[in-house]
């Protein structure tokens, strides 16, 4: 499977890349940047992970980084691609619209939904969106002084149109998002659960994400993840015959010393002593 890298599609030192495509078929691939696909003409079947979207003129598909993506389009299929680093989301996401942005993403492990990722604009709205995309493309091509900042501002406008159009925010509450996040952490103890990784996947600035998490749960994200991993390790020790090394791997630890230290600090026992108590 081909993997597209940021350096191939986004200029060095810049945060956004934009281009127009006309190819009707794209094989399954991944990329390490976020992508917005806007259909200017024609129709296509867009596949994003386990989701299939039938798109036509005026439709937008929001593709998170790391997602598997492919499409098959009509002969006249023409689209805009806006590619950007997750870090740029800090300029357009704040407390007032963060839930709406989550509703746009294809982060289904967190949201447990399959109806996310696509927005359909009306004919009039499409004209406004295409105006913004055309200006972004022109700025990218002409590279006048300050064009990078101008493109970032246009991206903010594009997101405003997308968030305005999305009605998904009406079915989410802040409690829903936090509960889904906690369930994700609990069910993926061996996953990448660092502050930066989770903040990036949720499109939060890491420092803001850390602050609101501690306000919500009374402990830091790092402490919370460690406790959940140790609870899972305790359960495996007491209810299975898996080796300590196997359990250590299953709860996301590769360093035996770090695992033993974290376990003993929380429970006051070594893993072997905990197993003997069952």
Buried (B, 14 or more C-beta within 10 A) or exposed (E): EEEBEBEEBBEEEBBBBBEEBEEBEBEEEBBBBBBBBBBBEBBBEBBBBEBEBEBEBBBBBBBBBBBBBBBEBEEEBBBBBBBBBBEBBBBBBEEEBBBBBBBBBBBBBBBEBEEBBBBBBEEEBBEBBBEBBBBBBBBBEEEEEEBBEBBBBBBEBBBEBBBEBBEBBEEBEEEEBBEBBBEBBEEBBEBEBEBEEBBBBBBBBBEBBBEBBBEBEEEBBEEBBBEBBBBBBBEBBEEEEEEBEEBBBBBBBEEEEEBBEBBBEBBEBEBEEBBEEE
